[in-house]
């Protein structure tokens, strides 16, 4: 499957998270302080509550449902460890953010 446009590059800012939807998937583009923007599925690996409404401070993302904490650079679980957000390949083409979504 190819890449799908999900949002404009100009709405991304370092230290912020942008929720978006494409082809039935709820996603978030997370740009950590000092890092690069990356695309993740919005479903929390705990019980699938949307992380698009989570609390992101530029370093960590906290799920509002039960407080699991994720590394904003990698999507890896920090509390608890041993889990991770699902990442999708992402690229920027002609000012558009494109994500390679699963079938
Ligand atoms: S659903 Fe995210 S911490 Fe429970």
Backbone and ligand atoms as CSV (ligand in chain L), in Angstrom:
chain,resi,resn,atom,element,x,y,z
A,1,UNK,N,N,0.850,-1.189,0.000
A,1,UNK,CA,C,0.000,0.000,0.000
A,1,UNK,C,C,0.888,1.241,0.000
A,2,UNK,N,N,0.468,2.286,-0.682
A,2,UNK,CA,C,1.278,3.482,-0.798
A,2,UNK,C,C,1.037,4.466,0.327
A,3,UNK,N,N,1.643,5.607,0.169
A,3,UNK,CA,C,1.504,6.653,1.176
A,3,UNK,C,C,0.208,7.448,0.951
A,4,UNK,N,N,-0.412,7.865,2.054
A,4,UNK,CA,C,-1.662,8.619,2.026
A,4,UNK,C,C,-1.439,9.987,2.663
A,5,UNK,N,N,-1.865,11.075,2.001
A,5,UNK,CA,C,-1.751,12.394,2.625
A,5,UNK,C,C,-2.667,12.485,3.842
A,6,UNK,N,N,-2.151,13.015,4.953
A,6,UNK,CA,C,-2.968,13.104,6.175
A,6,UNK,C,C,-3.143,14.528,6.687
A,7,UNK,N,N,-2.197,15.410,6.415
A,7,UNK,CA,C,-2.343,16.806,6.838
A,7,UNK,C,C,-1.246,17.638,6.172
A,8,UNK,N,N,-1.379,18.950,6.296
A,8,UNK,CA,C,-0.355,19.841,5.740
A,8,UNK,C,C,0.826,19.962,6.708
A,9,UNK,N,N,2.009,20.042,6.146
A,9,UNK,CA,C,3.222,20.171,6.956
A,9,UNK,C,C,3.180,21.424,7.825
A,10,UNK,N,N,2.560,22.485,7.326
A,10,UNK,CA,C,2.625,23.770,8.034
A,10,UNK,C,C,1.853,23.776,9.353
A,11,UNK,N,N,1.028,22.746,9.615
A,11,UNK,CA,C,0.336,22.724,10.906
A,11,UNK,C,C,1.133,21.955,11.965
A,12,UNK,N,N,2.309,21.429,11.583
A,12,UNK,CA,C,3.170,20.742,12.555
A,12,UNK,C,C,4.103,21.741,13.225
A,13,UNK,N,N,4.250,21.612,14.537
A,13,UNK,CA,C,5.193,22.454,15.278
A,13,UNK,C,C,5.969,21.576,16.257
A,14,UNK,N,N,7.248,21.875,16.395
A,14,UNK,CA,C,8.079,21.155,17.354
A,14,UNK,C,C,7.478,21.269,18.751
A,15,UNK,N,N,7.428,20.143,19.435
A,15,UNK,CA,C,6.887,20.122,20.791
A,15,UNK,C,C,5.392,19.946,20.844
A,16,UNK,N,N,4.777,19.706,19.669
A,16,UNK,CA,C,3.321,19.565,19.647
A,16,UNK,C,C,2.899,18.275,18.955
A,17,UNK,N,N,1.652,17.950,19.176
A,17,UNK,CA,C,1.054,16.730,18.626
A,17,UNK,C,C,-0.138,17.140,17.761
A,18,UNK,N,N,-0.263,16.545,16.584
A,18,UNK,CA,C,-1.374,16.862,15.689
A,18,UNK,C,C,-2.189,15.595,15.424
A,19,UNK,N,N,-3.464,15.570,15.843
A,19,UNK,CA,C,-4.318,14.436,15.523
A,19,UNK,C,C,-4.806,14.537,14.079
A,20,UNK,N,N,-4.997,13.425,13.421
A,20,UNK,CA,C,-5.562,13.437,12.070
A,20,UNK,C,C,-6.194,12.073,11.778
A,21,UNK,N,N,-6.978,12.037,10.716
A,21,UNK,CA,C,-7.648,10.802,10.306
A,21,UNK,C,C,-7.405,10.566,8.840
A,22,UNK,N,N,-7.280,9.303,8.461
A,22,UNK,CA,C,-7.137,8.952,7.057
A,22,UNK,C,C,-7.520,7.493,6.872
A,23,UNK,N,N,-8.356,7.248,5.892
A,23,UNK,CA,C,-8.749,5.888,5.503
A,23,UNK,C,C,-9.193,5.052,6.706
A,24,UNK,N,N,-9.973,5.648,7.581
A,24,UNK,CA,C,-10.510,4.917,8.716
A,24,UNK,C,C,-9.561,4.767,9.885
A,25,UNK,N,N,-8.366,5.330,9.772
A,25,UNK,CA,C,-7.395,5.263,10.862
A,25,UNK,C,C,-7.356,6.603,11.588
A,26,UNK,N,N,-7.306,6.554,12.908
A,26,UNK,CA,C,-7.049,7.757,13.693
A,26,UNK,C,C,-5.563,7.764,14.026
A,27,UNK,N,N,-4.915,8.854,13.677
A,27,UNK,CA,C,-3.460,8.953,13.808
A,27,UNK,C,C,-3.082,10.141,14.656
A,28,UNK,N,N,-1.825,10.198,15.012
A,28,UNK,CA,C,-1.283,11.431,15.551
A,28,UNK,C,C,0.136,11.594,15.019
A,29,UNK,N,N,0.461,12.838,14.708
A,29,UNK,CA,C,1.822,13.186,14.309
A,29,UNK,C,C,2.444,13.861,15.517
A,30,UNK,N,N,3.494,13.251,16.046
A,30,UNK,CA,C,4.121,13.749,17.273
A,30,UNK,C,C,5.519,14.260,16.940
A,31,UNK,N,N,5.773,15.513,17.307
A,31,UNK,CA,C,7.069,16.142,17.029
A,31,UNK,C,C,7.696,16.526,18.357
A,32,UNK,N,N,8.597,15.696,18.869
A,32,UNK,CA,C,9.196,15.975,20.175
A,32,UNK,C,C,10.216,17.111,20.106
A,33,UNK,N,N,10.435,17.742,21.220
A,33,UNK,CA,C,11.453,18.790,21.312
A,33,UNK,C,C,12.804,18.229,20.876
A,34,UNK,N,N,13.450,18.898,19.943
A,34,UNK,CA,C,14.782,18.500,19.505
A,34,UNK,C,C,14.808,17.282,18.610
A,35,UNK,N,N,13.636,16.776,18.196
A,35,UNK,CA,C,13.581,15.571,17.371
A,35,UNK,C,C,12.916,15.827,16.033
A,36,UNK,N,N,12.375,14.764,15.475
A,36,UNK,CA,C,11.707,14.831,14.177
A,36,UNK,C,C,10.262,14.366,14.339
A,37,UNK,N,N,9.341,14.906,13.528
A,37,UNK,CA,C,7.959,14.418,13.599
A,37,UNK,C,C,7.851,12.974,13.119
A,38,UNK,N,N,7.010,12.205,13.821
A,38,UNK,CA,C,6.768,10.803,13.466
A,38,UNK,C,C,5.280,10.524,13.580
A,39,UNK,N,N,4.819,9.543,12.810
A,39,UNK,CA,C,3.387,9.220,12.770
A,39,UNK,C,C,3.100,7.951,13.568
A,40,UNK,N,N,2.052,8.019,14.381
A,40,UNK,CA,C,1.648,6.875,15.198
A,40,UNK,C,C,0.147,6.653,15.089
A,41,UNK,N,N,-0.262,5.405,15.257
A,41,UNK,CA,C,-1.682,5.125,15.437
A,41,UNK,C,C,-2.105,5.753,16.765
A,42,UNK,N,N,-3.310,6.335,16.781
A,42,UNK,CA,C,-3.737,7.038,17.994
A,42,UNK,C,C,-4.186,6.093,19.095
A,43,UNK,N,N,-4.415,4.825,18.776
A,43,UNK,CA,C,-4.940,3.897,19.784
A,43,UNK,C,C,-3.891,3.587,20.851
A,44,UNK,N,N,-4.243,3.835,22.094
A,44,UNK,CA,C,-3.351,3.499,23.202
A,44,UNK,C,C,-3.176,1.977,23.273
A,45,UNK,N,N,-1.947,1.490,23.437
A,45,UNK,CA,C,-1.748,0.042,23.505
A,45,UNK,C,C,-2.363,-0.612,24.741
A,46,UNK,N,N,-2.831,0.189,25.698
A,46,UNK,CA,C,-3.478,-0.401,26.867
A,46,UNK,C,C,-4.889,-0.876,26.513
A,47,UNK,N,N,-5.814,0.065,26.299
A,47,UNK,CA,C,-7.204,-0.318,26.006
A,47,UNK,C,C,-7.769,0.472,24.835
A,48,UNK,N,N,-6.903,0.903,23.941
A,48,UNK,CA,C,-7.327,1.526,22.674
A,48,UNK,C,C,-8.005,2.893,22.815
A,49,UNK,N,N,-7.963,3.510,23.970
A,49,UNK,CA,C,-8.472,4.883,24.074
A,49,UNK,C,C,-7.573,5.785,23.216
A,50,UNK,N,N,-8.156,6.798,22.614
A,50,UNK,CA,C,-7.380,7.647,21.707
A,50,UNK,C,C,-6.319,8.465,22.443
A,51,UNK,N,N,-5.088,8.347,21.968
A,51,UNK,CA,C,-3.999,9.170,22.507
A,51,UNK,C,C,-3.970,10.545,21.867
A,52,UNK,N,N,-4.837,10.778,20.878
A,52,UNK,CA,C,-4.888,12.099,20.251
A,52,UNK,C,C,-5.334,13.157,21.252
A,53,UNK,N,N,-6.008,12.742,22.325
A,53,UNK,CA,C,-6.430,13.688,23.366
A,53,UNK,C,C,-5.518,13.593,24.585
A,54,UNK,N,N,-4.382,12.923,24.405
A,54,UNK,CA,C,-3.443,12.789,25.509
A,54,UNK,C,C,-2.727,14.095,25.806
A,55,UNK,N,N,-1.976,14.089,26.884
A,55,UNK,CA,C,-1.240,15.279,27.317
A,55,UNK,C,C,0.207,15.136,26.870
A,56,UNK,N,N,0.638,16.009,25.941
A,56,UNK,CA,C,1.991,15.963,25.394
A,56,UNK,C,C,2.726,17.238,25.788
A,57,UNK,N,N,3.902,17.068,26.393
A,57,UNK,CA,C,4.654,18.244,26.853
A,57,UNK,C,C,5.950,18.446,26.057
A,58,UNK,N,N,6.046,17.768,24.892
A,58,UNK,CA,C,7.253,17.882,24.084
A,58,UNK,C,C,8.255,16.779,24.372
A,59,UNK,N,N,8.043,16.049,25.470
A,59,UNK,CA,C,8.941,14.945,25.826
A,59,UNK,C,C,8.177,13.644,26.061
A,60,UNK,N,N,7.052,13.749,26.750
A,60,UNK,CA,C,6.267,12.547,27.040
A,60,UNK,C,C,4.801,12.785,26.689
A,61,UNK,N,N,4.135,11.685,26.370
A,61,UNK,CA,C,2.701,11.703,26.074
A,61,UNK,C,C,2.004,10.842,27.122
A,62,UNK,N,N,1.010,11.419,27.784
A,62,UNK,CA,C,0.286,10.714,28.838
A,62,UNK,C,C,-1.138,10.442,28.364
A,63,UNK,N,N,-1.547,9.184,28.426
A,63,UNK,CA,C,-2.917,8.817,28.062
A,63,UNK,C,C,-3.870,9.332,29.137
A,64,UNK,N,N,-4.982,9.931,28.690
A,64,UNK,CA,C,-5.909,10.513,29.661
A,64,UNK,C,C,-6.761,9.452,30.349
A,65,UNK,N,N,-6.773,8.236,29.803
A,65,UNK,CA,C,-7.658,7.216,30.371
A,65,UNK,C,C,-7.126,6.655,31.685
A,66,UNK,N,N,-5.900,6.142,31.671
A,66,UNK,CA,C,-5.361,5.500,32.875
A,66,UNK,C,C,-3.931,5.931,33.172
A,67,UNK,N,N,-3.451,6.949,32.450
A,67,UNK,CA,C,-2.181,7.558,32.817
A,67,UNK,C,C,-0.927,6.868,32.325
A,68,UNK,N,N,-1.053,5.934,31.370
A,68,UNK,CA,C,0.179,5.357,30.823
A,68,UNK,C,C,0.986,6.463,30.151
A,69,UNK,N,N,2.332,6.339,30.238
A,69,UNK,CA,C,3.224,7.385,29.745
A,69,UNK,C,C,4.111,6.821,28.636
A,70,UNK,N,N,4.242,7.596,27.544
A,70,UNK,CA,C,5.024,7.168,26.376
A,70,UNK,C,C,6.107,8.195,26.055
A,71,UNK,N,N,7.224,7.680,25.538
A,71,UNK,CA,C,8.332,8.533,25.099
A,71,UNK,C,C,7.929,9.250,23.813
A,72,UNK,N,N,7.962,10.569,23.816
A,72,UNK,CA,C,7.549,11.344,22.652
A,72,UNK,C,C,8.480,11.189,21.456
A,73,UNK,N,N,9.693,10.681,21.667
A,73,UNK,CA,C,10.622,10.505,20.547
A,73,UNK,C,C,10.419,9.180,19.838
A,74,UNK,N,N,9.972,8.148,20.587
A,74,UNK,CA,C,9.919,6.798,20.026
A,74,UNK,C,C,8.556,6.130,20.123
A,75,UNK,N,N,7.685,6.623,20.983
A,75,UNK,CA,C,6.410,5.951,21.223
A,75,UNK,C,C,6.526,4.770,22.172
A,76,UNK,N,N,7.719,4.524,22.709
A,76,UNK,CA,C,7.913,3.413,23.641
A,76,UNK,C,C,7.281,3.736,24.993
A,77,UNK,N,N,6.761,2.705,25.640
A,77,UNK,CA,C,6.175,2.891,26.954
A,77,UNK,C,C,7.250,3.200,27.990
A,78,UNK,N,N,6.988,4.210,28.814
A,78,UNK,CA,C,7.887,4.560,29.923
A,78,UNK,C,C,7.290,4.110,31.255
A,79,UNK,N,N,5.961,4.170,31.334
A,79,UNK,CA,C,5.268,3.734,32.546
A,79,UNK,C,C,3.876,3.244,32.156
A,80,UNK,N,N,3.664,1.947,32.030
A,80,UNK,CA,C,4.672,0.914,32.244
A,80,UNK,C,C,5.580,0.771,31.029
A,81,UNK,N,N,6.684,0.053,31.210
A,81,UNK,CA,C,7.541,-0.299,30.083
A,81,UNK,C,C,7.008,-1.592,29.453
A,82,UNK,N,N,7.629,-1.991,28.346
A,82,UNK,CA,C,7.232,-3.243,27.709
A,82,UNK,C,C,6.073,-3.106,26.754
A,83,UNK,N,N,5.696,-1.873,26.417
A,83,UNK,CA,C,4.647,-1.642,25.428
A,83,UNK,C,C,5.137,-0.518,24.521
A,84,UNK,N,N,4.441,-0.320,23.421
A,84,UNK,CA,C,4.815,0.782,22.533
A,84,UNK,C,C,3.641,1.166,21.651
A,85,UNK,N,N,3.623,2.410,21.271
A,85,UNK,CA,C,2.647,2.887,20.309
A,85,UNK,C,C,3.009,2.316,18.936
A,86,UNK,N,N,1.985,2.161,18.088
A,86,UNK,CA,C,2.222,1.647,16.738
A,86,UNK,C,C,2.632,2.790,15.819
A,87,UNK,N,N,3.835,2.667,15.258
A,87,UNK,CA,C,4.331,3.729,14.369
A,87,UNK,C,C,4.116,3.343,12.911
A,88,UNK,N,N,3.833,4.351,12.088
A,88,UNK,CA,C,3.709,4.152,10.650
A,88,UNK,C,C,4.790,4.960,9.933
A,89,UNK,N,N,5.306,4.442,8.816
A,89,UNK,CA,C,6.266,5.219,8.031
A,89,UNK,C,C,5.641,6.549,7.591
A,90,UNK,N,N,6.418,7.603,7.664
A,90,UNK,CA,C,5.923,8.937,7.342
A,90,UNK,C,C,6.920,9.670,6.466
A,91,UNK,N,N,6.434,10.500,5.572
A,91,UNK,CA,C,7.310,11.346,4.759
A,91,UNK,C,C,6.587,12.657,4.483
A,92,UNK,N,N,7.345,13.639,4.053
A,92,UNK,CA,C,6.763,14.937,3.695
A,92,UNK,C,C,7.074,15.193,2.228
A,93,UNK,N,N,6.014,15.421,1.445
A,93,UNK,CA,C,6.147,15.632,0.009
A,93,UNK,C,C,5.356,16.872,-0.384
A,94,UNK,N,N,6.035,17.852,-0.958
A,94,UNK,CA,C,5.371,19.062,-1.441
A,94,UNK,C,C,4.476,19.693,-0.374
A,95,UNK,N,N,4.979,19.747,0.849
A,95,UNK,CA,C,4.236,20.418,1.915
A,95,UNK,C,C,3.135,19.586,2.541
A,96,UNK,N,N,3.004,18.322,2.130
A,96,UNK,CA,C,1.990,17.441,2.717
A,96,UNK,C,C,2.660,16.321,3.514
A,97,UNK,N,N,2.082,16.020,4.664
A,97,UNK,CA,C,2.526,14.876,5.453
A,97,UNK,C,C,1.819,13.641,4.905
A,98,UNK,N,N,2.595,12.631,4.543
A,98,UNK,CA,C,2.031,11.396,4.018
A,98,UNK,C,C,2.442,10.236,4.910
A,99,UNK,N,N,1.510,9.312,5.128
A,99,UNK,CA,C,1.736,8.176,6.016
A,99,UNK,C,C,1.410,6.893,5.272
A,100,UNK,N,N,2.251,5.878,5.460
A,100,UNK,CA,C,1.977,4.572,4.864
A,100,UNK,C,C,1.135,3.778,5.858
A,101,UNK,N,N,-0.142,3.610,5.540
A,101,UNK,CA,C,-1.091,2.940,6.440
A,101,UNK,C,C,-1.193,1.461,6.108
A,102,UNK,N,N,-1.560,0.657,7.105
A,102,UNK,CA,C,-1.740,-0.775,6.826
A,102,UNK,C,C,-3.029,-0.993,6.036
A,103,UNK,N,N,-3.145,-2.146,5.388
A,103,UNK,CA,C,-4.356,-2.476,4.619
A,103,UNK,C,C,-5.550,-2.662,5.547
L,1,LIG,S1,S,-6.232,3.189,27.522
L,1,LIG,FE1,FE,-4.443,4.405,27.656
L,1,LIG,S2,S,-3.743,4.063,29.650
L,1,LIG,FE2,FE,-5.511,2.816,29.529
